[in-house]
Amino acid sequence: MYTRVSLSIATLLGLSTIATPASAGTYTVDCGTNGPTSLVQNQLAAITGAHNVLTVTGTCSGDLQLSAIDSLTISGLSMTGTLSLSAATHIGIQGVTISGELLATDHSSLTVSNSTVNGVIQLMHETSGSFSNLTVANWVDPGTGTASSGIVCEMSSECSFSNTNVSGVPSGDVTTPSIGIQAVSASRFNFASGRISGFDWGVHVWNNATAFFNPYCANLSIDSNRSIGVEVRDGGVVKLEGTPAGSGCPAANVIISNNGNYGMLAEGGGLGFLYLAQITGHALDGLLIQDGSVVKVRSSSVDRATSTGLSAAVRSDAHLWFNEETAGPTASSTLAGPVCVTSDSSVDTNNSSTVVRETSRCP
């Protein structure tokens, strides 16, 4: 049994009018000097429809939440606190300064440009974010008094950064190192030109995450971190690959320098790829490859470690592979020191003219 419902043309037109989303609007909020972020939160609650623009002037204090909002641009915001996004999509953030945390979760999507975060950026739970012309500056957690990570991309999120400088401070505790960039738990991370410096570890890629560091037109530097430049482990994949000169751009190299003990540490089945990379100024090893890990190197250079005199160490079922791909076998990489290779590990120079001096005397 059913009931037939008849609607007049006038009624249908009325319903059509109700269903039409509100037109985009431009809004302004002034926080004054250290005014409460509730001023901004209240304005967000009053905004309807999509494709709106909110400009914030002054300085704001407190946390700010964007939840289930679509197609909004925020510009000029200067705040102390946490800016959090949850299920917020197509969010544009321009010319903002955040002293605290930028947190995006639950399938959020955001684009951030020309901004500064004096704190940490964390993207999680299948969030996607694109960042350009960004500064992530030194920060110490006011609650614990310890340094924290700069950027964390985790839980199947997609994170892209270009022209980004990330600087930090060591944590002072070897059990909880500060880390410039973490790609974790099946996330996908992209980083173009910029600098990562000042942390305990520069980059950490693990638990089946994939990270691409591919500078274009300008170098990428991972330097002056206290103990490790790049660590990849537990099924993680990291590709640090520069680009040759061309299309009006100079060559863009990956520079990994002066990071305490190790330039790159690959362990626990981690995979590392180096191209147009320069690894210099480390105490123990430019490359340490161990515990079932593999590192492929082409057209790169590794200097002699200041303490051990080695360029690389390969041990515990690990493999170091020199392969010049289409430039082989004539092209090569350069190793200033010998490579320590234990009996259960190997070095291969297939399709490369790289000269490797092997030694079984490993510190």
N, C-alpha and C positions, 0 to 999 in steps of 0.2 A: 504494500500500500504506500502511496506517496501523495504529496500535496503539491499541486502546481502553483508556482508563484509567478505572477505577472507584474512587470515593472514598466512604468511609463518612461518615455524618452526623457522627460524632465528629471525623474528620479535617477535614471542612469547618469545623466549629466551631473547631477549633484554628487553622486558617488565618485564620479571621475574627478570632480574638484577636490573632494576630501582626500583622495588617494595621491594627489600630486604633492611631491615633497616640497618643503619650504625652499625658497630661493636662497642662494648663497649670500652670506652677509660678511661685513667687515666690522670687527669689534676691537675696542681698546680698553685695557685695564691699567690703571696706575697704582703701583704698590707703594709709591712714595719711598721713604727710606726705611728699609727692613720691615715693610708692612707684611701682614699675614698673607700666606698663599690662599687663604680662604676667599680672598677677593677674586682671585683667578678661578678658583674652584666653583664659586657661585656663578660666575659668568659662563663657565663651561656648562653648568647645569641648565642654564637658560637658553643655550644655543640649540636650535633645531635644524634639521636638514643636513646636507653635506656640502663639501667644498667651501667651508667657511674659513676666514682668516682672523686670527686673534693676535693682536700686537700688545705686548706687555712692556710697560716702562717702569722705571724705578728699580728698586731691589726688593726681593720678596724673601720671606723666611718661613720655613715649614715644608711639609711634604705636599706633593701634588699628584693626584691620580687621574689617569685617563682610562676609562673602562668602557668597552663596547661602543667606542666612538669611531666614526668612519669619515675619512676625507676631510681632515682638519690641518691647517698650517698654523704653527705658533712661531712668532718671531720676536726677538728682542728680550726674551725672558732672562733675567738674572736672579738666581735663587740659591739659597742655602738649604739643603734638605735632599729628599729623594724624589725624583720624577719617575713615576712608575706607569707603565702601560700594560693593560691586560685586555686581550681580545680587541685591541684597538688597531684599526687597519688604515693604510694609506695616510699615515701621519707624517707631516713635514715639519721639521724643526730647523730653524734658520737663525743664525746669529745669536745663540744663547750661551749663557755661562752658568754652569751648575757646579756648586761646591757641595759634593756629597756623592750621590749615586744616580745613574741612569739605568733603570731596570725595565726590560721589556719581556713579556712572557705570554703564553697561551695564544699562539698563532698571530701575534701582533706583527705589523709591518710598518717600518718607519724609514725615513730618509733624513739624514742629519748633515748639515753643511755649515762651514764657517763658524764653528763653535768650539768652546772650551769646556772640558769636564775636569774639575779639580777633585778627582775621586776615581770611581770605578764604573765601567760600563759592563753590564751583564745582560746577555740575550739568551733565553732558554725556552724550552717547550715549543719547538718548531716555529720560532720567530724568525723573521727575515729583516735584516737591517743593512742599509747602505750609507756609508759615512765618507765625507770628503772634506778636505781642508780642516782637519780636526787636531786639537791639542788635548792630550790627556796628561795632566801635570802631576807633580809630586803630591802624595797624599798619605796621611797617617790616620787610621781609624780612631776617631775620638773616643769610642767606647772601650777599646782595648789598648790603645797607645802603640799599636804595631802597624807596620806597613802592610799593604794589601796588593792584590793584583791590579793591573791597569785595565785589561779587557778580557772578558770571559765569554766564550761562545760555546754553548753546550746543549745537549738533549735535542739533537737533530735540527739545530738552527742553522741558518744561512747568513753569514756575516761577511761584509765586504768593506774594505777600507782603502782609501787612496789619499796620498799627500797627508799622512798622519804621523805625528810625533808623539811617542809615548815615553814618559820619563817617570822614574820612581826612586825609591830608597830601599836599601836592604832591610830585612825584617829584624835582624839581630838574633834570630833563632833558627838554627839549621833544620829543625824539625818542621817548621812552617815557613818556608821561603816565600818571599814576595816574588811574583812572576809578572813580567810585562804583558804577555799574551798567552792565554790558555785556550786551546781548541780541544773540546772534550766530548765524549759520548756521542759518536756518529754525527757530529756537526761538520759543516763545511765552511772553511775560512779562507778568505782572499785578502791579501795585503799587497799593495803596490808600493811606490816609493815613500820613504819616510825614515824614521829612526826609532829604535827601541833601546833604551839605556837606563842604567842606574839601579836595576832590580837585583835580586839574588840570581834569578834565572831570567834570561831574555824571553825565550819562547818555550812552551811546553805543549806538545801534541800527543794525545794518548787516547786509549779506549776507543779505537776504531774511528777516530776523527781524521779528516783530511784537510791539510793546510797548504795553500799555495802562496808563496812569496815571490812575486814576479814584477820587479821594478821596470818601469818604462820611461825613458827620457831622463831619468835621474836615478842616482844610486839609492839602494836600501842599506842602511847600516844597523847592525845588531852589535852593540859595543858597550864596554865599560859596565857590564853586569858582574856581580861579585864572584860567581862560581861557574856558571854555565851559560853559553850563548844560546844554543838550541838543544832541547832534549826531545826525542821521539821514542815512544815505547808502547807496549801493550796493543799492538795492531794498528797504531797510528801511522799515518803517511804524511811526510813533509817534503815539499818540493821548493827549493830555494834556487830559482833559475833566473838569471839576468837575461837581458836582450842585447843582441849585437847592434852596432850602429846602423841606421837606416831610416828612410822616410823623414829626413830632416832632424833626426834625434841622434845624440851621441850614444855610445854604448852605455848601458845601465848595468852596473855590477851589484852583486850581493857581497857586502863587506861584513865579515864576522871577526871582530877584533877585541882583544884585551878583556876577555870575559873570565878572568880568574883561571880555573883549572882546565876547562874544555871549551873548544869552539863548538863542536857538535858531539853529542852523546846519544848513541842509538842502542837501545837495549830492549829485551823482552819482546822480540819479534817486530820491532819498529822498522820502518822503511824510510830511508833518506835519499834525496836526489839533489845533486849540486851541479850547477852550470854557470860559468862565468862568476864563480865565487872566489873570494880572497879571504883566507883564514890565517890570522896572524896574532901573535902576542899572547899565547896561552902557556900555562906552567907545565901541565902534564901531557896533554895530547891535543893536537889540532882536531883530530878525529878519534873518538873511542867508540868502537863497534863491538858489541858483545851480546851474548845470550840469544842467539838465533836471529840477529838483526842483519840487514843488508843495506849498504850504502853504495849508490852509483855516482861516479864523479866524471865530469867531462869539462875540458877547457877551464880548469880551475887551478889554484895554487894553495899550498899548505906549507907554512914555514916550520921551522924546528922549534919544539917546545923548549922553554927556557930552563926547566928543571931536568927533564928526562932526556932531552936532545932528540926525541922522536917527533915525527910528523903525525903518525897514526899508530894505534894499537888495535889488533883484531884478535878476538879471543872468544872462547866458549861457543863454538858452533856458529860463528859469524862469518860474513863475507864482505870484502871490499872489492868493488868492481869498477874498472876504468874502461869506458866505452864511449868513443867519440861520435857514434851514430853516423850520419851522412858525411861528416868531416874525417872519419877514420879511413884507413889506419894511420895516416900521417900526422894528424893533430894529436895533441897531448895535454896532460896536466903536469904540474911541477911540484915535486916534493923536496923540500930542503933537507929533511932528515930521513932516517930509515923508518921502516914500518915493522913493528913488533907483530909477529904472527905465531900464535900457538898451534900445536900439532893438529888440533881439531877444527881449525879455521883456515881460511884461504884468501888469496889475493889474485885477481884475474886482470890482465891487461889486454884482453881480446879486443881487436879493432881499435887499438890506441898505441901510440909510440911512447907512452909514459914509461919512464925508468923508475923501477921500484927496487930499493935496497932493503931486502928482508933480513930480519934478525929474530932469533928465538929468545934473545935475552930481554925479557919483559920485566919492568919494575913491579 
